[in-house]
Amino acid sequence: MSITQNPPPSNLTTKLFAFANPSISPQNPSMISTTVFRSLTKQAISRTQRLPLKPLLGFCQRSDFFQHPILVSSCSTLVGSCQIDHMQRPSFGFSDFCPKGYASVAEAISSTDASSSTDAEEEVCVVDELQEILKEMKKEDKRQSAYRWRIEQARVRGMGEGKYLMLRRRQIKIETEAWERAADEYRELLMDMCEQKLAPNLPYMKSLFLGWFEPLCNAITKEQDLCRQGKNKTAYGPYMDKLPADMMAVITMHKLMGLLMTGEHGSCRVVSAACTIGEAIEQEVKIHNFLERTKKKKVGKDQETGESDAAMKENEKLNKKVTNLIEKKKLQAVRHIVRGHDDSKAWSQEAKAKVGSRMIELLTQTAFIQPPADQLGDSLVDIRPAFVHTFKTVSNAKNTSRRYGVIECNPLVLKGLERTARHMVIPYMPMLVPPLNWTGYDKGGHFYLPSYVMRIHGAKQQREAVKSTPREQLEPVFKALDTLGNTRWRINKRVFNVVDRIWANGGRLADLVDRSDVPLLEKPDTEDETLLKKWKWKVNNVKKENRERHSQRCDIELKLAVARKMKDEEGFYFPHNLDFRGRAYPMHPYLNHLGSDLCRGILEFAEGRPLGKSGLRWLKIHLANLYAGGVDKLSLEGRLAFTENHLDDIFDSMDRPLEGRRWWLKAEDPFQCLAVCINLTEALRSSSPETFISHIPVHQDGSCNGLQHYAALGRDKLGAAAVNLVAGEKPADVYSGIAARVLNIMQSDAQKDPEVFPDALRARVLVNQVDRKLVKQTVMTSVYGVTYIGARDQIKRRLKERGAISEDDVFGCACYAAKVTLAALGQMFEAARSIMSWLGDCAKIIASENETVRWTTPLGLPVVQPYRKYGRHLIKTSLQILTLQRETEKIMVKRQRTAFPPNFVHSLDGSHMMMTAVACKRAGLNFAGVHDSYWTHACDVDVMNRILREKFVELYETPILERLLESFQQSFPTLTFPPLPERGDFELRDVLESPYFFN
């Protein structure tokens, strides 16, 4: 190919591309061999992956570079500044940058041209090729920047680069090898048993798992052999051979046991079990395939591979590249390659159900259990199935019945279920390193485990809405989730040890469930039908109580199992994602700060900060809030005084938590109270309490937060005062306020003539029962659109708990009390009720057109209400016919209407929390959020309080309802919507001065 030189175009500055004695000149500056550019691209990108990023390409940083068509005077211009070597040949700024070590691009060109005459003839426009090269390099530049940012963040947290990389390697192993490690452990135990001819001394449930493992593996292997031989023509056949038999066995056993633990007293529905197991196997297949692809295939010289030489070379190159990237920990690049070369399609729901059903069937055929020897006596060995597939029939209010399949475990298995958690594989564990930043619908969170930014539960429209939203619009949401996910936690070992002691001694303290069952009553020796009926009723109640205890014990065991695994870690992280309304949740399901008092008590910030004078004050207030029992309704000074007056009790709680006076057990949140007692005692006993390092998260909670949002939307003065949007000497208690109104109405009704007003008798009975606890749940759920029936059931439960009203009168009294409570709410929160009604009316108009209600939150998140009617889809599996639900096009009008007001308000409180999270991060605070409860270090509470008030005002200074109406009118121009409800004259900025808005 002849080479001559052409001058550069006038629109490029000669200074930018000034080279000495250019020796390479294309004959046609607009045309060049494609092979050259591909070779250069490959080498440039692979080299940037090996070298630390310097200004890549001498001109890359110019923002106007991509705006102009580029003609270059030398091919060497592609890779930055060109220099003249000792042989007067142009060489690159990076000494070993050229492909295959060529001294110049000219040699690379001649080499590639010589190797392929076809490629030499294939020419394309240089501009297009350049743009493609630069696009790839820009992506790599971004990847490297993100990597450097993560390393820098790790350093900021006091975690050096080496430590970060070590923890990341551990995290990847946790995510990719959990099932494999469990299978390896069972194999090793089986080998030991064979060699030593002795059964190992294992915990009860682990010995059961081990006994089931080998027979199940053998059954799966036999099934896989049939598939390979083409003798298995079933629909699930092609999916059975995707994973080693031992891993499929472990997944099936552990997933089914997990469902039985959280199900109804040792049973679970076949349809949910089949889909769960099928989905877990599919996820592991993807990870397994990826790991297999990265292993170099060693093929002997004489071995026939069935692959063409070209395909083999390509595969070899890909394996080498992936292996190289894995060694260099370049995870993002590996994920990108895996996605690009993954030709496997996602399994259908039908395929998952069929695979899961077959696995359950094989387990039921191979898993058996034997009663302990001391229970057998002289009888023959009694071997029973560990799991039974059976059917249940349930009837509904319309006198129709429905039959569904269940898997039930043997009572002997059920006894061990509560101790199973510590031997379970829990894939979605808290992360040892910060989660990946969110950049898309399925990009972020865990490294390998499937992670989605939103929990859509199969709602296609919601998924497509999020996927189609520009990344720039979702950036505020992504930033907030990243902020929440980057908060580092650790286990509070002092509190955990107390929990462990209580649990080991049978529970029953600090709201921990009793570890033993209630004994069943013996059948009375009588023929009296009344007594027998009463006995049956009591037995049923005892069985129900025992089922509830079993479920609670399993839940606690799962939480403690995670705590034991994380106890010795310096810190860990909870990746967060959203529900469809935009509320943030940790992705790990068991032990997290959204959980119970037990979870919150044994979690604390990994980073500690000096208390300072302000922090010491807030720690004392926080203790009073956790003790509650009315103390949390005092002024801040009153709460401080409460703590000061109980210092002896606080010190005793730390010194002798279980042997002393046990004052902390009287608190409403006992384990959190104990954690603060320990922290406060250590601080006060130190030489300088204000410099004491505290790890305790201090909470600031909204006052009936849903009604706070409604009061701000409606600028409602009366409602704002009731929920602390305006300053007061002590916090206003909305529940006491509603209770007082209810009492006034009932006292008035009690004076009426029962002949004229039948409810007068009920009013007289209830007058002495009205307090804040009776109405609290109804007031709380009013913002969620609680109905009359819902309010009646809530109040009925409270009345039954007290036992002050006869069983015959409870229902009538609950009906009357619910009616009065809702009336009192309407009086106090008139603006809120009008906004609720307006939102419901708009939703009804939209849903009546068979359209879903959708809106965009103030942070740019699209929300689509998922309420559609479901159709039935029957699938014939090896176990039974399963009925899967599928979305139809038919909208549930009533559900769309009733759910819209609470969902809309939830999307606003989620926006407020995320705005606060990002602002706190910017201010250097550690932040965690639980919907309407915001957490930070004690020393930073004052700063967080200022920020959360500013963000609330910022949120509601925007015309939220006006924008909502405008979006409805634009989406449905043919529909007529009611006018906006009238707003009051509440001054929003008063919130900034309200000490009890969040307190």
N, C-alpha and C positions, 0 to 999 in steps of 0.2 A: 504494500500500500504506500503510495507516494505521499510525502508529507511536506507541506509548505506552510508558511505563516501568513495569517491575515491579521490586520489590526483589530484591537478591541472596539466594540461599539462606543459611540460617543456618550451614551447615557450612563456608562459606568466610569467611575473615577479611576484614572490610571494609577493613582497612589495605592488604591486598595489591592490592585493586582500588579504591582511593580516587581518584576523578576529580572535578574541579571542574565543576559545572554541566553534567552530561551532557545533551547535546541530542538524542541518538538513542536511541529506546527501542522495541524490537520489541514488536509487539502480543502475540505468543506467544513467550515466551523459549525454548521448546523446539523451535521450528520456524523455519527461515529458508531463503532461496533457495539451492539448490545452486550456482547459477552464481556467486553472491557468494563462496562459500567456495572454489570452484575458482579463481576469479580471484585471490582473496587468496593462496591457496596458491602459484599460479604466480608471482605477483609477489614473494611473500615469499621463495620458494626462489631465484628468479632474482636477486633483490636481494642475498641473502646470498652468492651466488656472486660478486657484483661488489664487495661491501663487505667490509672486514675484519670478522671475527666479534667483535661486542661481545656482552654478555649478550643473546642472541637471545630475544625475548619477555621482558618484565619478570619473569615468573614461572617461566621455564624451569628454573631451577636448583633448584627445590623438589622434593625427592625424592618428596613425597607428592602432587604435582600430578596424576600419572596415576592415582591411586588413587580419585579422587572424580568423580562425574558433575559436569559443569561447566555452570553457568548464568551468563550474564554480563549485566551491566546495559547494556553497550554493545558494538556490533560492534567498536569501536576497541580494545577490550580484547585482541583477538586479536593485536595487533602491538605490545604493550608499552605503555609509559607514554604516556598521551594528554594533550595540552596544549591550551589555548585560544588560538587565534590572534587577530589584531587584529580579525577580523570575528566574534568570539565563536563560531567553529566549532572543533570538536575537530580537532586535527591530530596527526600521529605524531611520535614521538621522532626518527625518521630523516626529514629534511626532504623528501626526494624519494622516499619509500617508496611512496606510494599509486599504484594502477594508473593508467597514462596521465596521471599528474600531477594527478589529482583532489585537491582540497583536503581532502576528507574521505571517509570510507567511505560516508556518505549519498549523495554525488554518484556514487560508484562503483555503489552499489545502484540508484539511479534510472537511471543510464546503462545498466547491464546489463539491468535490467528492461524499459527502453524498447526495447532492441535485440532482445529475445527474449521474446515473450509466453508461449511454451511453457515456457521456463525459469522464468518467474515462477510458473507453476502447479506446477512440480515441486519438492516440498518433502520434506526428510528430517530426521531427528533431528539436532539440533545437536551432541549428544554424539559421535555416530559421526563426523560431519564434522570436529569438533575433533580427535578422536583421530587421524584420518587426516592432518590438517594437521601436527599435532605430531610424528607418526611420520616424515613426510617431512623436517620440519625437523631432527629429531633425527639422521636419517641424514646430512643435509648438514653438521650440526654435527660429527659424527664424522669425516666426510671432510675437513673443514677442519682439524680437530685433527690428523688423521694427516698432512696436508700440512705443517702448521706444525711437527710433530715431525720430519719429514724435513728441513725447512729448518734446524731447530735442530741436528739431528745433523750436517748438512753444515757448519754454522758451527763446531761443536765440533771437527770434523776440520780446521779451518782453511780451509774452503771457503766463501766468502761466498755469499749468496743469488744474486747475479748470475752467479757462476761456475757454481753448481749448475744454474741454469736453462739456461745455455749448454751445459753438458755433457749435460743431459737432452735438449735439442733434438737434439744430435748422436747420442745413444743411440737416440732414436726414429727418426731417419733411417737409422741402421745397421740397425735391426730391420725397417723398413717399405720401404726403398728399395734394398736390396742387389741384388736381381735386376734392378730397373728401371735402376739405375746401370750394371750390366754390359751390359744391352741397349743403353742410350744410347751407351756407349763403342764397341760394335761398329758401331752406325749411323754414328757420327762418323768412325770409321776408314774405313768403306766410302765415305762421302762424300768424304773426303780422297783416297782412291784414285781415285775417279771424276774429281775436279777436277784432280788433279796427274798422273793417268795413270801413277802409279808405285806399286809395292807398298811399303808402309811397312816399315822395318827393325824387325821385331818378334821377340821370343823365339820359339823353334821352336813350342812348344805354343800360344802365343797366336795365331800365324799360322794354325795348324790350326783353332783355334776360329773365327777370323774367316772362314776358307774354308768352314766348314760352316754358319755362322750364316745367311747369306742364302738358300741353297737350302732349308734346313730351315724358315725363316720362310715362304717362299713355299709350301711343301708344306702347312704348318699353315693358312695363310691360305686356300688352296684348299679344304682340309677344312672350315674354318669357314664358307666361302661355301656349300658344299653343305648344311651344317646349317641355315643361315639360309633357304635356298630350300626346305627340307623334302625334299631329295633324299637326305639321309643318314639312313637308318632304323635305323642300328646302335644298340646299347644305350649305347655311349659318346657318341653324337652330342650329346645335351643338355648334356654336360659340356665339350665342346670349345670352346664359344664363350664361356666364362666369363672368359677372360683374353686380353689381347693376344697375338698370335702371337709377337712377338719375346721376350716374357717367358717364354712356354712353351718356346721354343727354348733360351734360356739355361738354364732350370731343367733341361731334359732333358740337355743336353750336360754341364753341370757335375755333376749328380747321378750320371750314368752314369760319368763319369770318376772321380769320388770312389769309387764302388764298385769300379771296375777297379783303382784304386790299392791299395785295402785287400783286394782279393780274391786269388784264387790265380793269381799270375803273369799278369796281364792278362786275366783272365776273371771273370765273375760269373754267378750263376744268374738266369735270366729272371724267376722268380717274385719274388725279392727286389728286383730292379731295377725291375720293373713297379710293385710296391706302394710302393717308396720314392719313385719319380718321381710316381706318382699322389697320394701323401700330400703331397708338397712342393707340387704344383700346387694341391691343395685348400687348404692353409694360405695360399698366396699369394692365392688367390681371395677368401678371407675378408678379408685385409688390403686387397686391391684394392677390394672392394665397400665396405668401411668408408670408404676414402679417397674413393671416388667419391661416396658419400652426403654427404660433408662439403663437396663442391664445389657452389656455387650454379649451378643450371641457368638459363642465359639463353635465354629463348624469345622469338622475334620476335612482334610484334603479330599478323601474319597467319599465323603458323605454327600448324599444327594439331598439337595435342599428344596427342589421344586420351584425355586425362584430364579428369575433371570439375573444375569450379571449386573445389569443396570439397577434393578430393584435392590439387589444385595448391597451394591455400592451406596445407593441412596439411604438404605436402612442403616448401614454401617456408619455413614456420615452423621445421620440423625442421632444414633445412639451415642456416638463419640461426643457430639455437641451437647446433648442433654447431660451425659455423665460429667463432662467438663464443667457445665453450669452448676450442677448439683454440688460438685466438689468446691466450687467457689461460692456456694450458698446464694446463687442468683435465682431466687425463688420465682420472682415475677416473670423473668424470661422463660423459665421452665414451664410455668403455668400457661404462658402464651403459646409456647410450642405444643404443649399437650393438647390445648384446645384446638389448635390449628390442625393437628394430625389425628385427632380423635374421631374416627369414622363411626363410632357407636352412637346409635340414636337413644334418646331417653326411653326408658321402658314405659309402656302404657299402664294405666291403672289396672287394666285387666290382666296384663302379664304379671305385675307385682302380686296381685291377689292369687293368681294360679300358682306361682312359685311358692308364695307364703303358705298357701293351703297344703301343698304337697309336703313342704318341710314339717308342718305341724302334724300331718298324717304320719310321716315317718317317725317323728318323735313319739307319738302316742303308741306306735307299734313296737318301739324298741326300748322305751323307758319304763322301768319297773321299780318297785320299792318293796322292801321286806321289813316287817315289824321287828323290833329289837328282840334278841334271843330270850330275854327274861319274860317276854309277853307270850311266847309261843308254848311254853310248858313242854309236854311230851308229844304235842301234835306234830303233824308233818309241816315241812317248811311252807310258809304261806307267802307266795309272791303275788303282788297285786300291781295293776297298771298305775303308773304315777300320774297319768293324765287321762281323762275321759272326755270324749266328744259326745255331747248330748244336746237336747233342745229344750227351750223354755217358751212358755206362752204367756203373754201379757195382754191384759184387757185395758181399754181406755174408756173415757167417759161416754163415748158414742156407742157403747155396747158392742164394739168390734174387737176382735183379738188378733194378735200378731205373734207369729212363731219365729224364733230366731235361734241360731246355733251358738253354743257356748263351749268353752274348754274349762273343765273343772279339775282341780288338782286333788289328789288323795289327802285326807286329813293329816296323814303323817308328813306330807310335803308342806301342808299349810302351817304346821307347827314350826317348821324351820324357815318359813318365808321371811319372818321378821328379822332373822339373823342373816339373810341372804345379801343384804345391801353391801356389806364390806367385801363380798366376793364377786360383785357385779362389775361388768365392764361398762363404764359410763363415758361415752365418747366425747360429749360436749362439756368437757371440764373447763373451769376457769383457766385463762391463758397465763403462761409464765412470762411472756413478753407483751408489749402493747399490741393490740389487734391491728390488722391492716386498715388503713384509712379507707373509708367508703368513697367509691368513685362511680358506682353504678348500682343497678338493681341487685346484681349478684356478685359484685366486686367489693370486697371488704370483709372485715371480721376475721374469721379463722383462715389459716393458711390453706388447708386442704378440705376440711369438712365443709359441705355445702352451706353457704351463708347468704341470706337474702335480707335486703334492707327493710322489707316489710313482710309481716305475717298475713298472707292473703287467704289462707285456708281454701285454696282452689278457686277463688273469685277471679275469673279471667279478665274481666273489664278493669279491675283494680290493678292487676299486674301490668296490663298493656298501658294503662294511664301513667304508671310510674316509669315504665321502660321508655315511653315516648316523650317524657318530659326532658327538656334540655338540661344537661348537667349543671350549667351555670345557675339555672333556676333552683335546683335542689342543693346547691352548695351550702346555704345556711343550715339546712337539715343535716347534711353530711358532717359539717363542722361540729354541730352540737353532739351528734352521735360519737364522733371521734373524741370529743372532750370527755364525755361520760365514760367511754371505753378506756381512756388513758388514765383514769383515776386508779391508783395502785392500792390494793388492800392486803391485809394479812389476818391470820387467825389470832385472836386474843387468847393466849394460852392459859392465863389465870382463870378466865371465865370458863373456857372449854374444859379445864380440869374439874371444875365444880359441876358442870353439866354431866361430865362422864361419871363422876361419883354418884350423882343422883340417879342417873340412868342405870348404872350397875346395881344399885340398891333397890331397883323396882319402880323408879319414877315417882309419880304422885305428888311431887313438889314443883312449885313455880310453873304451873299449868302444863307440866309434862304428864302424859297419860299413864295410867296404871299399867304395868307390864303384865299383870295377870288378868284373867277373865273373871267375870262375875259367875259364880257357880249356879248351875241350873237348879230350879226347885224340883223336888221330888213330887211325883204324881200323888195326889191325896187318895187314900183308900176309902173311897165313897162312891155312891151311885148318884149323888145329887148333881143334876145337870148344871145348876147355878154355880156350884163350887168348882166343877170341872171346867166350865166356861171361863171362870175367873182365873183358874190356874193356867189355862192355855193362853189367856191374854197376858199374864205375867211372864210366862215362858217366852212368848214372842217378843216382849219388851226386852227381856234379858238377852235374847239372841241378837236383837237389833243393837243393843248396847255393846255387845261383844264384837259385832261386825265393825262398829264405829271405832272401837278401841284398836282392833287389828289394823284397820286402815291408818289410824294415827300413828301406831307403832312403826308400821312400814315407812311412813313419811319421815318420822324422826330418824330412823335408821339410815335412810338415804342421805339426809342432811349431815348426820354425824360421820357417815362414810366419806363424804366429800371433805369434811373438815379434817378428818384424820389424814387424808392424802395430802392436803395442803398445809398441814400444821407446821411442818418444818421448812416451808418455803419462805424466803425473805419477803416475797410479795407476789401478787397475782392480779390479773385484770379480768373484768367482765365485758366482753364485747356486747354492744347494745344494738337492737333494731326496734322497729316501730310496729304498732298495730295499725289497722287500716285508717284509724282516726288521727294518727300522728302522735300518739303517746309512746314514750320510750320505755323499753324493758330490757333487762339483762337477758342474754340468750341462754345462759346456763340456767336450768330449771329448778334446781334443788336448793343450794345454799347461796342466797344472794340477799342484798339489802332491801329488796321488796318483800322479803318473807316475814315470818313470824318474829316475835320477840326473841326466840331462841337464836334464829339466824342473825338478827341485828346485834344481839348481845355478844356473839363470838366473832363478829367482824369488826375491824377497826382500820383506819388509814395506815398504810405502811410507812408513809412519811410522817414524822413527828414535828411539831412546831412549838416554840416556847409559848407558854400561856399568856404572859403579859398581864397587866392589871385588868384589862377588859376581858381577856380570856378566862381568868379566874372567876370573875363575876358571872360570865355566861355559863361556865361549867356548873356553878351552884344553881343557877336558874334552871339549867337543863335537868339537873337531878330532881328538882321539885316538879318539873313537867312530867318526868317519867314516873314519879311516885303517884301523881294525879290524885284521884279521889276527892276532887274539888280544889286541891291545892293549885292546880294548873289554871284555875279561874281567878286566882288572886292577882293583884297588881304585881309588876316585876319586883318591886321592893318587898311585897308580902312573900313572894316565893324565895327571895334571898334570905329573909328572916326565918322562914321555915327550915331551910337548909342549915343556917347557923344554929338554930335551936336543936338540931338533931345530929350534931357532930359526933357525939359519943356513939350513937347508933351507927353512924356511917363508918367510924373507925372499927367498931366491933364487927361490922359486916365484912370488912376486908380481913381483919385478923382471924376471925372464926366464922366463916360464912355458913357452915352447917352445924357447928358445935355451939355457937353463941346464941344471941337473942333472935337472930334471923329477921331483923327488921326489914331487910331488903325484900323478903318474900311477901310483904304486905303491899308492895308497889303494884301498880297496874301493869307495868312492864318490868318484871322482876330481874331478868338477866341483864337488860340494858342498865337498870338501876344499879345492879351489882358492879358492872363494868365501871360506871362513873364513881361509885363509892371507892373502888380500888384506886382509880386515877386521882381522885380528889384527896384521898388520904395520903397517898405518896407525895402529892404536891405540897400539902400543908405540913407534912413532916420533914420536907426537905429544907435545906438551909435558906433557899430562896424560891418560894412558891411561884413567883412570877416568871422565873427563868426555867421552870420545870418543863420538860418536853412532853407534850400530850399528843396522843394518837386518836383520841376519841372524836367521832363526828358529832357535832352539836346540831340539832334540828331546829328549823323554824317552819312551823306549820300554818297553813292558811286557815282562816276561821270560816268553816262551811264554804269552801272555796268555790263550789259551783254557783252558789247564790252571790258570792262576791263578783263573779264574772257577769252574772245577769244584772246586778245592781249597776255595774260599770257600763254595760251595754245600754241600759235604760236610763242612765243618769238619775237613778232613783234615790232621793235623799233619805226616805224612811228606811228602805232596804239597806242602803249604804251604812247607816248608823247601826243597824241591827247586826251587821257582819264586819264591823270594825274598819270600814273604809275611811272613817273619820276618827280623829283623836278623841280619847276619853281617859278619865283617871284610872279606870281599870277596864279589862276587856269586857265587851258586851257579849253575852251568852245567848245566841239566837235560840237555842233549845229551851232555855229557861223562859225566854220571852214568849215563845209559842205556847209553852206549857201554861204560862200565866193567862194568856188569852183563852186557851181551851178551858181552864178552870173558871174564868169569868162567865163564859157561855154556859157551862154546865151548872154553875150555881144559879144562874138566871133560869135555866130550863127546869131545875129541880123544884122551883117554886110554883111551877105550872100544874094545872089539874090533869092528872093521869087519864081521866076520861076523854079530855079534849086533846091532850098531847101525850101519847103512849110512852114516848121516850123519857118522860119525867122520872119514871121509876128507875130507869137505867142511869139517868143523871145522878140520882140520889146515891146509887150504889157506887158510882165511879168517882164522886167528888173527893173521896179520901185516897184514891189511887193515882190521881194525876200528878206527875212530876216530869222532870226533863228526860228521864230514862224511858218513860212510857212513849214519848213522842219523838225521841231522838232519831231513830232509824227512819221514820216516815219523813221527818224534815230533811235528813241527809239525802234520801232517795227522791225527794220531790224534784230536785234538779234533773233527775234522770227520767222524769215523766212517770213517777209512780202512779198507778191507777187506784181507784177506790178499793178494788179487790186486793191489790197488793198491800195497801195501807191497813186494811182490815186484818189480813193474815199476820202482818208484823205486830200489830197491837194485841192480837189474840195470843201470840206466842208469849209476849211480855206478861199478860194477865195470867196465863196458865203457869208460868214460872213462879208467880207469887202465890198462887193457890188461895187467894183471898175471896174469890168468887166461885160459886158452885159451877160444876161442869155444865149443867143445863143452861146457865145464864151467860156463860163466857162468850158464846157466839153473838148473841144479841147485843151485849155490851160492846164487843169489838166493832160491830157494824156502826153503832151510834158514835163511838169514840173516833173511828176513822172519818166519819162524815164531819164531825166538829173540827178535827185536826186539819183537814184539808180546807175547811172554811177559814180557819184562823190563818193558815198559810196564805190564802188568797188575799186576806185583808192586809197582812204585813208586807207581802211581796207582790203588790198589784202589778207593778211594771214587769216583774219577772214573769208573771202569769200571762200578761198580754204578749210579751215577746215569744214565750213558749207557744202560745196559741197561733201567733203569726207564722212561726217557723213550721208548725204542724200543718197549717192551712196551705202554705206554699208547697210543702212536700206532697200533700194530698193531690193538689192540682197537677203536679209533675207525674206522680205515680199513676194517676188516673189515665194518663196517656200511654201507659205501659213503658215509661222511661224511669231510669234510676235517678235518684237525687245525687248530684255531685257538686262539689265546690272545691276551691283552692284555699288552703290555710294561709294566714298572713306570712308564713315563711316560704310559701311557694309549693307546698306539697299538695298534689291532687288527691282528693278523697272521693271514692265512689262507694255508696252504700251497697252492700252485697246481697240484699234481701230479695231473692228470687225463689220461685217455686221450684222444687226439685222433682225430677222425673226418676223413675226406677230403671235400673239397668241390670238385668239378670246375667250372672256369669256362672257357668257350670264348671266347678273345680273337682279335683279328685276327692275332696272331703264332703262337700255339699254344694248346693246351688246358693251362691251369695247374691245379695241385692246391694248394688252400689248406687249411690245417689249421684245424679248429674244435674247440673244447672239447666234450666229451660229458659226460654225467652219471656216467660210470664212473670211479671213483677208482683211481689206481695205488697199490695197497696197499703193495707193497715200497718204492716211492720215498717214500711218506708216512712209513714207519717209519724208513728209513735216514737220511732228510734231517732228521727232527725234532730229534735231539740237537744237531747243529751249528747248525741254524737258531735254535734256542732260545738257545744260548750267544751267537750273533751278535746276537740281539736284546738280550741283557744287556750285551754290550760296547758296543753302540750307545747304550744307555741311559746307561751310565757316561760315555761321551764327551760326550753331550749335556748331562748334568747338570753335568759339569765346565766345559763351554763357557759355560753360562749363569752359573755361579758366578764364572768368571774375568772375564766381561764386567762383572758386578756389582762386582768388585774393581778394575775399571779396566784390565784386562790386554787385550792383543791376543792372540787365540787362533786356532789352526788345528789341525785334527785329521785324522789318517789312521788311522782305526779304533783301533789300540792304540798309536799314536804321537802324542803331544801336543806342540804347538809354541807357543812364545812368545818374547819378547825375552829376551836373556841376563840382563838385570837383574831379570827377573820370574820366573826359573825357580824360585827358592825358594818364592815365593808359590804358583805353580802346583803345585809338588810337594805342598805342604800341602793345597791344595784337592782335588787329584785323589785323595789318600789318604782325606780326609774323605768325599768322595762315594762312594768304593768301600765304605767302612764303612757309610755311610748306606744304600746300595743293598742290601747283604747283611744288614743288621739287620732288614730286612723279611722276613716268612716267604714267600719266593718260591715254593718248591716246594709249600708247603701251599696257597697261593692258586691255584696251577696245578691241583692235584688237585681243589680245591673247585670251580673253574670247569668242569672236566671232568665232575664228578659232577652239577653243576647242568644242564649242557647235555645230558648223556646219563644221566638218572636210572635207566634200566633196565640200564645196563651196570655190570659190576663191575671195578674197577681194582685193581692190586696195591698193597700198602701202600708207604709211602715208604721208601726205603732208610735204613739206620741212618747217623747222622752221628757224626763224631768230636768231640773236645773242644778243637779249635783255638780260641784266643782271637782273635776277629776284630780287636780293637783293636790287636793287635800290629803290624798293617799300618802304623799311624800312625808307628811308630818304625823302619820298615824302609827304609834308605837306597837299597836296590837293587830295591825293588818296581817302580818305573819309574826307569830311570837311563840 
